[in-house]
Amino acid sequence: MADHPEFIFVDVTARRSGFFSIVFAADEAGFHCRSQLSIFEFTNYGLRFTIPRMSDIETQYNKALDYLYSFVDYSLKHISELAKAEFNLDRMFALMEELGNPQAKYPIIHVAGTKGKGSVSALCASALQAAGYKTGLYTSPHLWDYVERVQINGEPISHQQMIDLVEEIKPAVAKIPKLTTFEITTALGFLAFAKNDVNATVIEVGLGGRLDATNIVTPKVSVITSLSYDHMAVLGNTLAKIAGEKAGIIKPGIPVVSAPQVEEALDVLERVASERNCPFVLVGRDVKFERKTSSLDGQSFYLSSSGFQPSSFEAQIPLLGIHQIQNAATAYAALKTSGIEIADEAIQKGFSRVKWPARFEILQREPPVIIDSAHNRDSALRLRQTLDEYFPNRPVVLVFCALEDKDITGMLEELKPRLELVVATHADHPRAPSAEWIADQVRNLDIPVEAVSPVTNALERALELAGGHKIILAAGSVAFAGEVSAAWQKR
């Protein structure tokens, strides 16, 4: 740096809350290293090494992320903070008006739900792309890099595009008080799609539905995937209340597609759809589905419906688990109901090519290494059922970290019948508890446990414990799955 020539600043790895920096300082006594985590001193004064400098683009990209994170980011805060948040759509409507309402320039499939909404969104987007549409996909959170949230034809926008979008949006943001990180990011996504001339988009709700930042759109179809208990401090502690919040995305006269639901939730969805004069398609009743084949390479399935032409449909998907057949049926119904022109052949092609990592993703077959984004009790149950189907009777070493406001006990109870041992660890997320605290929760359920941090060490310990036969499973949150995936790629 010009003012401090004796210092070298190095950003070494992206954290979910920002970037982890190390500062090297050279003086007459030696070589010192200060990081955000601890202080080190090199005693080998003859040490010589070269530190590659970040490119200008990466420096600017980091600054763009710093700008986004300078606003309130509720995904990084405890659920008690979320419950007190002032959610309303006025800020988003005002921001999009300042930007010229780019979200009105392309057809949208809007997807809410507790579980499966990401998979349904990815399936819809892959099918639209296969049909020849330039397709935008907006999802959250990201696994590795922030730009994953805004994808065009299956690829995240570039760092340069994100830099340019942030600079473009700053004057509009400055006019509107109390905007949040998620609201600004959602606006960036809408703007990116318009500037890149997409002609079809799939927008995944962030949290809830009624007051979510994405709920300023007028979609071609509103989709609600499987509902279960999550974010209860914000959405309510009954399935009826949760369904009421999710049903907030239902717009007057716009068709609704729902995945199979328990009766308590379904009653609410059907009532709201009826009140708003919306055609209502229920997968499992109006669209019946049946799995035909299944292996570690993927699944094939059959659909039938008197409401669509043709009345039957067959396809293959690489995603594993019976719940993904349900998600594919929901995505198919959404596409056919949307009014966006798309042939069944394009849907088949898109479904067969879909990529949605960290959803029962098998990183290695022998011994099996699997990562999954399960982060509530219902998704943990589905994870165990999928394990039972593909890997029956094989003991599991679970590498586990969940965010502190999740139903950690419920998740572990669902997985317990398959667990031989748990390696508790600490993910790089502000809401992640310590490995020792998680280990205490595991011990309370009489499951053998070790506490190992950081995640890279926990993964290596699990591999040691698994030997050549046991399954290594990493699960607990999307953030944690991304961190494990990155650690695996670096091995």
C-alpha positions as CSV (number, residue, x, y, z in Angstrom):
1,M,0.0,0.0,0.0
2,A,1.3,3.5,-0.8
3,D,0.9,4.8,2.8
4,H,2.1,1.5,4.4
5,P,4.8,0.0,2.2
6,E,5.8,-2.4,4.9
7,F,2.4,-4.1,4.9
8,I,1.1,-6.7,2.4
9,F,-2.6,-7.4,2.6
10,V,-3.9,-10.7,1.3
11,D,-7.5,-11.9,1.1
12,V,-7.1,-15.7,1.3
13,T,-10.6,-17.2,1.3
14,A,-14.2,-16.1,1.0
15,R,-16.4,-16.4,4.1
16,R,-20.1,-16.3,4.1
17,S,-20.0,-13.1,6.2
18,G,-17.3,-11.5,4.0
19,F,-13.6,-12.2,3.4
20,F,-11.0,-13.6,5.7
21,S,-7.9,-11.5,5.5
22,I,-4.3,-12.0,6.6
23,V,-1.8,-9.1,7.0
24,F,1.9,-9.8,6.7
25,A,4.2,-7.2,8.3
26,A,7.9,-7.1,7.8
27,D,10.2,-5.2,10.2
28,E,13.8,-5.5,11.4
29,A,12.8,-8.2,13.9
30,G,11.2,-10.6,11.6
31,F,8.2,-11.6,9.6
32,H,4.8,-11.4,11.4
33,C,1.3,-12.5,10.3
34,R,-1.9,-11.1,11.7
35,S,-5.3,-12.6,10.7
36,Q,-8.9,-12.1,11.8
37,L,-8.6,-15.4,13.7
38,S,-5.2,-15.3,15.4
39,I,-1.7,-13.9,15.4
40,F,1.3,-15.9,14.1
41,E,5.0,-15.0,14.0
42,F,7.4,-16.6,11.5
43,T,10.8,-17.2,13.2
44,N,12.5,-18.1,10.0
45,Y,13.7,-14.7,9.0
46,G,15.3,-16.0,5.9
47,L,11.9,-17.0,4.5
48,R,11.2,-15.9,1.0
49,F,8.0,-16.4,-0.9
50,T,5.8,-14.7,-3.5
51,I,2.2,-13.7,-2.8
52,P,0.1,-13.4,-6.0
53,R,-1.9,-10.2,-6.0
54,M,-5.6,-10.2,-6.6
55,S,-6.7,-8.9,-10.0
56,D,-8.4,-5.6,-10.2
57,I,-11.7,-7.4,-11.0
58,E,-11.5,-9.5,-7.8
59,T,-10.6,-6.5,-5.7
60,Q,-13.6,-4.7,-7.1
61,Y,-15.8,-7.8,-6.7
62,N,-14.8,-8.0,-3.0
63,K,-15.8,-4.3,-2.6
64,A,-19.1,-5.0,-4.2
65,L,-19.8,-7.8,-1.8
66,D,-18.7,-5.6,1.1
67,Y,-21.3,-3.0,-0.1
68,L,-24.0,-5.6,-0.2
69,Y,-23.1,-7.0,3.3
70,S,-23.0,-3.4,4.7
71,F,-26.8,-3.6,4.8
72,V,-28.8,-5.8,7.1
73,D,-28.5,-9.4,6.1
74,Y,-31.0,-11.4,8.1
75,S,-29.7,-14.7,6.7
76,L,-26.6,-14.2,8.9
77,K,-28.6,-13.2,12.0
78,H,-30.3,-15.3,14.7
79,I,-33.9,-16.1,14.2
80,S,-34.9,-13.9,17.1
81,E,-33.6,-10.9,15.1
82,L,-35.5,-12.1,12.1
83,A,-38.7,-12.3,14.1
84,K,-38.4,-8.6,15.0
85,A,-37.6,-7.5,11.4
86,E,-39.8,-4.9,9.7
87,F,-40.8,-6.9,6.6
88,N,-42.9,-5.2,4.0
89,L,-42.9,-4.8,0.2
90,D,-43.0,-1.0,0.1
91,R,-39.2,-0.7,-0.1
92,M,-39.0,-3.3,-2.9
93,F,-41.7,-1.7,-4.9
94,A,-40.0,1.7,-4.5
95,L,-36.6,0.3,-5.5
96,M,-37.9,-1.5,-8.6
97,E,-39.8,1.7,-9.6
98,E,-36.5,3.6,-9.5
99,L,-34.9,0.9,-11.7
100,G,-37.7,1.0,-14.2
101,N,-39.4,-2.2,-13.1
102,P,-37.1,-4.7,-15.0
103,Q,-39.1,-7.6,-13.4
104,A,-42.0,-6.8,-15.7
105,K,-40.0,-7.5,-18.9
106,Y,-40.0,-11.3,-18.9
107,P,-42.4,-14.2,-18.0
108,I,-41.8,-15.6,-14.5
109,I,-42.4,-18.8,-12.7
110,H,-42.5,-18.0,-9.0
111,V,-41.7,-20.8,-6.5
112,A,-42.2,-20.9,-2.8
113,G,-42.2,-23.8,-0.3
114,T,-40.3,-25.2,2.7
115,K,-38.6,-28.1,0.9
116,G,-37.9,-28.7,-2.7
117,K,-38.3,-25.2,-4.0
118,G,-34.7,-25.0,-5.2
119,S,-34.9,-28.4,-7.0
120,V,-38.3,-27.4,-8.6
121,S,-36.8,-24.1,-9.7
122,A,-33.7,-25.8,-11.1
123,L,-35.8,-28.3,-13.0
124,C,-38.0,-25.6,-14.5
125,A,-35.0,-23.5,-15.6
126,S,-33.2,-26.4,-17.1
127,A,-36.3,-27.3,-19.2
128,L,-36.9,-23.7,-20.3
129,Q,-33.2,-23.5,-21.4
130,A,-33.6,-26.8,-23.3
131,A,-36.6,-25.3,-25.1
132,G,-34.4,-22.5,-26.4
133,Y,-35.3,-19.8,-24.0
134,K,-32.6,-17.5,-22.6
135,T,-33.4,-18.4,-19.0
136,G,-32.8,-16.6,-15.8
137,L,-32.7,-18.4,-12.4
138,Y,-32.7,-16.6,-9.1
139,T,-32.1,-18.7,-6.0
140,S,-30.7,-18.4,-2.5
141,P,-28.5,-19.0,-0.6
142,H,-25.4,-19.8,-2.6
143,L,-23.1,-22.7,-2.0
144,W,-19.7,-21.3,-3.0
145,D,-19.9,-17.8,-4.6
146,Y,-22.4,-15.1,-4.3
147,V,-23.0,-14.8,-8.0
148,E,-24.5,-18.3,-8.0
149,R,-27.8,-16.6,-6.9
150,V,-28.2,-15.0,-10.3
151,Q,-27.8,-17.5,-13.2
152,I,-28.5,-17.2,-16.9
153,N,-28.7,-20.4,-19.0
154,G,-27.3,-22.4,-16.1
155,E,-24.2,-20.2,-15.5
156,P,-23.7,-17.6,-12.7
157,I,-23.3,-14.0,-13.9
158,S,-19.6,-13.0,-14.0
159,H,-17.9,-11.0,-11.2
160,Q,-17.6,-8.1,-13.6
161,Q,-21.3,-8.1,-14.2
162,M,-22.0,-8.1,-10.5
163,I,-19.6,-5.2,-10.1
164,D,-21.3,-3.2,-12.8
165,L,-24.8,-4.0,-11.4
166,V,-23.8,-2.9,-7.9
167,E,-22.5,0.4,-9.3
168,E,-25.6,0.9,-11.4
169,I,-28.0,0.3,-8.5
170,K,-26.3,2.4,-5.9
171,P,-28.0,5.7,-6.7
172,A,-31.5,4.1,-6.5
173,V,-30.5,2.3,-3.2
174,A,-29.4,5.6,-1.7
175,K,-32.9,7.0,-2.1
176,I,-34.7,4.3,-0.1
177,P,-34.0,3.8,3.6
178,K,-33.8,0.5,5.4
179,L,-33.2,-1.8,2.4
180,T,-31.7,-5.2,3.3
181,T,-29.0,-7.2,1.6
182,F,-31.6,-9.7,0.3
183,E,-33.8,-6.9,-1.1
184,I,-30.9,-5.3,-3.0
185,T,-29.7,-8.7,-4.2
186,T,-33.1,-9.6,-5.5
187,A,-33.3,-6.2,-7.4
188,L,-29.8,-7.0,-8.8
189,G,-31.1,-10.3,-10.1
190,F,-34.2,-8.7,-11.7
191,L,-32.0,-6.1,-13.3
192,A,-29.4,-8.6,-14.5
193,F,-32.1,-10.6,-16.3
194,A,-33.5,-7.6,-18.1
195,K,-30.1,-6.3,-19.1
196,N,-29.2,-9.7,-20.5
197,D,-32.5,-10.0,-22.5
198,V,-33.7,-13.2,-20.9
199,N,-37.1,-14.3,-22.2
200,A,-38.1,-16.7,-19.3
201,T,-37.2,-16.7,-15.7
202,V,-37.7,-18.8,-12.6
203,I,-37.7,-16.9,-9.3
204,E,-37.3,-18.8,-6.0
205,V,-38.7,-17.2,-2.8
206,G,-36.2,-16.5,-0.1
207,L,-38.3,-16.9,3.1
208,G,-42.0,-17.4,3.5
209,G,-43.8,-15.7,0.6
210,R,-46.2,-13.0,1.5
211,L,-43.6,-10.5,2.5
212,D,-40.6,-11.9,0.7
213,A,-38.7,-9.5,-1.5
214,T,-39.5,-11.5,-4.6
215,N,-43.2,-11.1,-4.1
216,I,-43.5,-8.0,-6.2
217,V,-43.7,-10.0,-9.4
218,T,-46.7,-10.9,-11.4
219,P,-45.9,-14.5,-12.5
220,K,-47.3,-16.8,-15.1
221,V,-47.8,-19.4,-12.4
222,S,-47.3,-19.5,-8.6
223,V,-45.8,-22.8,-7.3
224,I,-45.8,-24.0,-3.8
225,T,-43.6,-27.0,-3.0
226,S,-43.8,-29.3,0.1
227,L,-44.6,-27.5,3.3
228,S,-43.2,-28.4,6.7
229,Y,-41.9,-26.8,9.9
230,D,-39.1,-24.2,9.5
231,H,-38.6,-20.5,10.3
232,M,-41.5,-20.8,12.8
233,A,-40.6,-17.7,14.7
234,V,-41.3,-15.7,11.6
235,L,-43.9,-17.8,9.7
236,G,-45.9,-19.3,12.6
237,N,-45.8,-22.5,14.6
238,T,-48.6,-24.4,12.8
239,L,-48.7,-25.7,9.2
240,A,-51.8,-23.7,8.6
241,K,-50.0,-20.4,9.6
242,I,-47.0,-21.4,7.5
243,A,-49.2,-22.2,4.5
244,G,-50.9,-18.8,4.9
245,E,-47.5,-17.1,4.6
246,K,-46.5,-19.2,1.6
247,A,-50.0,-18.6,0.0
248,G,-49.1,-14.9,0.0
249,I,-47.5,-15.4,-3.4
250,I,-50.9,-16.4,-4.9
251,K,-52.0,-13.5,-7.2
252,P,-55.6,-12.9,-8.4
253,G,-56.4,-15.0,-11.4
254,I,-52.9,-16.5,-11.7
255,P,-52.8,-20.3,-11.8
256,V,-51.4,-22.2,-8.8
257,V,-49.5,-25.5,-8.7
258,S,-49.0,-27.2,-5.4
259,A,-46.9,-30.3,-4.5
260,P,-48.7,-32.9,-2.3
261,Q,-49.5,-31.3,1.1
262,V,-50.8,-32.5,4.4
263,E,-54.5,-31.6,4.9
264,E,-53.9,-28.8,7.3
265,A,-51.7,-26.9,4.8
266,L,-53.7,-27.9,1.7
267,D,-57.0,-26.5,3.1
268,V,-55.3,-23.1,3.4
269,L,-53.8,-23.1,-0.1
270,E,-57.0,-24.2,-1.7
271,R,-59.1,-21.6,0.2
272,V,-56.7,-18.7,-0.8
273,A,-56.7,-19.9,-4.4
274,S,-60.5,-20.0,-4.5
275,E,-60.8,-16.6,-2.9
276,R,-58.5,-15.1,-5.6
277,N,-60.1,-17.0,-8.5
278,C,-57.0,-19.0,-9.3
279,P,-57.0,-22.3,-11.1
280,F,-55.5,-24.8,-8.6
281,V,-53.5,-27.9,-9.7
282,L,-52.5,-30.4,-7.0
283,V,-49.7,-32.8,-7.8
284,G,-50.7,-36.3,-6.6
285,R,-54.3,-35.7,-7.3
286,D,-54.6,-33.8,-10.6
287,V,-51.1,-34.9,-11.7
288,K,-50.3,-38.5,-10.7
289,F,-46.7,-39.7,-10.7
290,E,-45.0,-43.0,-10.4
291,R,-41.3,-44.0,-10.3
292,K,-40.3,-46.5,-12.9
293,T,-36.6,-47.1,-12.2
294,S,-33.9,-45.9,-9.8
295,S,-30.2,-46.3,-9.5
296,L,-27.2,-44.2,-8.4
297,D,-27.1,-42.8,-12.0
298,G,-30.6,-41.3,-11.7
299,Q,-34.3,-42.1,-11.8
300,S,-37.1,-42.5,-14.4
301,F,-40.7,-41.7,-13.8
302,Y,-44.2,-41.6,-15.4
303,L,-46.8,-38.9,-15.1
304,S,-50.5,-38.9,-16.0
305,S,-53.0,-36.0,-16.1
306,S,-56.3,-35.5,-17.8
307,G,-55.7,-31.7,-17.6
308,F,-52.6,-31.7,-19.9
309,Q,-52.0,-32.7,-23.5
310,P,-50.6,-35.2,-24.0
311,S,-52.1,-36.9,-20.9
312,S,-49.0,-38.9,-20.1
313,F,-45.3,-38.0,-19.8
314,E,-42.1,-40.0,-19.1
315,A,-38.7,-38.6,-18.2
316,Q,-35.4,-39.2,-16.4
317,I,-33.7,-37.1,-13.8
318,P,-30.2,-37.4,-12.2
319,L,-31.5,-36.2,-8.8
320,L,-31.9,-39.1,-6.3
321,G,-34.7,-39.9,-3.9
322,I,-38.4,-40.4,-4.3
323,H,-39.0,-36.8,-3.1
324,Q,-37.2,-35.6,-6.3
325,I,-39.8,-37.5,-8.4
326,Q,-42.4,-35.4,-6.6
327,N,-40.4,-32.3,-7.3
328,A,-40.1,-33.2,-11.0
329,A,-43.9,-33.8,-11.2
330,T,-44.4,-30.4,-9.6
331,A,-42.0,-28.7,-12.0
332,Y,-43.7,-30.4,-15.0
333,A,-47.1,-29.2,-13.8
334,A,-45.7,-25.7,-13.3
335,L,-44.3,-25.6,-16.8
336,K,-47.5,-26.9,-18.5
337,T,-49.7,-24.5,-16.5
338,S,-47.5,-21.4,-17.0
339,G,-48.7,-20.8,-20.6
340,I,-45.0,-20.5,-21.7
341,E,-44.8,-22.5,-24.9
342,I,-42.7,-25.7,-24.3
343,A,-42.8,-29.1,-25.8
344,D,-42.6,-32.3,-23.7
345,E,-39.4,-33.2,-25.5
346,A,-37.7,-30.1,-24.2
347,I,-38.9,-30.8,-20.7
348,Q,-37.5,-34.3,-21.0
349,K,-34.1,-33.0,-22.2
350,G,-34.0,-30.3,-19.6
351,F,-34.9,-32.6,-16.7
352,S,-32.2,-35.1,-17.8
353,R,-29.6,-32.4,-17.7
354,V,-30.5,-30.6,-14.5
355,K,-27.7,-29.7,-12.1
356,W,-28.6,-29.0,-8.5
357,P,-25.6,-29.7,-6.2
358,A,-25.6,-30.7,-2.5
359,R,-28.9,-32.5,-2.8
360,F,-27.9,-36.1,-1.9
361,E,-24.9,-35.5,-4.1
362,I,-22.5,-38.4,-4.2
363,L,-19.0,-37.1,-4.4
364,Q,-17.4,-40.5,-4.3
365,R,-19.0,-44.0,-4.7
366,E,-16.6,-46.1,-2.7
367,P,-16.5,-45.6,0.1
368,P,-19.6,-43.4,-0.4
369,V,-19.1,-39.7,0.4
370,I,-22.4,-37.8,0.2
371,I,-23.4,-34.2,0.9
372,D,-26.9,-33.0,1.4
373,S,-28.5,-29.7,2.3
374,A,-31.1,-31.1,4.7
375,H,-31.7,-28.5,7.5
376,N,-35.0,-29.4,9.2
377,R,-36.6,-32.5,10.6
378,D,-38.7,-33.3,7.5
379,S,-35.7,-33.1,5.1
380,A,-33.7,-35.2,7.5
381,L,-36.4,-37.9,7.3
382,R,-36.3,-37.8,3.5
383,L,-32.5,-38.0,3.7
384,R,-32.7,-41.1,5.8
385,Q,-35.2,-42.7,3.5
386,T,-33.0,-42.0,0.6
387,L,-30.0,-43.6,2.4
388,D,-32.2,-46.6,3.2
389,E,-33.0,-47.0,-0.5
390,Y,-29.6,-46.6,-2.1
391,F,-27.3,-47.7,0.7
392,P,-29.3,-50.1,3.0
393,N,-27.6,-51.6,6.1
394,R,-24.3,-49.7,5.7
395,P,-23.2,-47.8,8.8
396,V,-23.0,-44.0,8.5
397,V,-20.4,-41.5,9.9
398,L,-22.2,-38.2,9.9
399,V,-20.3,-34.9,9.6
400,F,-22.7,-32.5,11.1
401,C,-23.3,-28.8,11.6
402,A,-26.6,-27.0,11.7
403,L,-27.5,-23.4,12.4
404,E,-28.3,-22.8,16.0
405,D,-32.0,-21.8,15.5
406,K,-32.8,-25.1,13.6
407,D,-34.4,-28.2,15.0
408,I,-31.1,-29.9,15.6
409,T,-32.5,-32.6,17.9
410,G,-35.3,-33.4,15.5
411,M,-32.8,-33.8,12.6
412,L,-30.6,-36.1,14.6
413,E,-33.5,-38.1,15.8
414,E,-34.6,-38.8,12.2
415,L,-31.0,-39.8,11.2
416,K,-30.2,-41.7,14.4
417,P,-31.3,-45.2,13.1
418,R,-28.5,-45.1,10.5
419,L,-25.7,-43.4,12.5
420,E,-22.7,-45.2,13.9
421,L,-20.9,-42.0,14.9
422,V,-21.2,-38.2,14.5
423,V,-18.3,-35.8,13.8
424,A,-19.6,-32.5,15.1
425,T,-18.0,-29.5,13.6
426,H,-18.3,-25.7,13.2
427,A,-19.3,-24.1,9.9
428,D,-18.1,-20.7,8.8
429,H,-21.4,-19.0,9.4
430,P,-22.4,-16.5,12.1
431,R,-25.4,-18.6,13.2
432,A,-23.3,-21.8,13.4
433,P,-22.7,-23.0,17.0
434,S,-19.4,-24.4,18.2
435,A,-18.5,-28.0,17.5
436,E,-18.5,-28.7,21.2
437,W,-22.1,-27.4,21.7
438,I,-23.3,-29.6,18.8
439,A,-21.5,-32.6,20.3
440,D,-23.4,-32.0,23.5
441,Q,-26.7,-32.2,21.6
442,V,-25.6,-35.4,20.0
443,R,-24.6,-37.0,23.3
444,N,-28.0,-36.2,24.7
445,L,-29.4,-38.6,22.1
446,D,-26.9,-41.4,23.1
447,I,-25.1,-41.2,19.8
448,P,-21.3,-41.5,19.8
449,V,-19.7,-38.2,18.8
450,E,-16.4,-36.4,18.3
451,A,-16.0,-32.7,18.1
452,V,-13.5,-31.7,15.3
453,S,-12.9,-28.2,13.8
454,P,-12.5,-26.8,11.2
455,V,-14.6,-28.4,8.5
456,T,-11.6,-29.7,6.6
457,N,-10.3,-31.5,9.6
458,A,-13.7,-32.9,10.4
459,L,-14.0,-34.3,6.9
460,E,-10.6,-35.9,7.1
461,R,-11.5,-37.4,10.5
462,A,-14.7,-38.9,9.1
463,L,-12.8,-40.5,6.2
464,E,-10.4,-42.1,8.7
465,L,-13.3,-43.4,10.8
466,A,-15.2,-44.7,7.8
467,G,-12.4,-46.9,6.6
468,G,-13.3,-48.6,3.3
469,H,-16.9,-49.5,4.0
470,K,-18.8,-47.0,6.0
471,I,-20.7,-44.1,4.4
472,I,-19.5,-40.5,5.0
473,L,-22.5,-38.2,5.1
474,A,-22.2,-34.4,5.5
475,A,-25.5,-32.6,6.2
476,G,-27.1,-29.9,8.4
477,S,-27.4,-26.7,6.3
478,V,-26.9,-25.3,2.8
479,A,-23.9,-23.2,4.0
480,F,-22.3,-26.2,5.6
481,A,-22.9,-28.4,2.5
482,G,-21.1,-25.8,0.4
483,E,-18.2,-25.6,2.8
484,V,-17.8,-29.4,2.8
485,S,-18.0,-29.5,-1.0
486,A,-15.3,-26.9,-1.3
487,A,-13.1,-28.8,1.2
488,W,-13.6,-32.0,-0.9
489,Q,-12.6,-30.2,-4.1
490,K,-9.4,-29.0,-2.5
491,R,-8.3,-32.5,-1.4
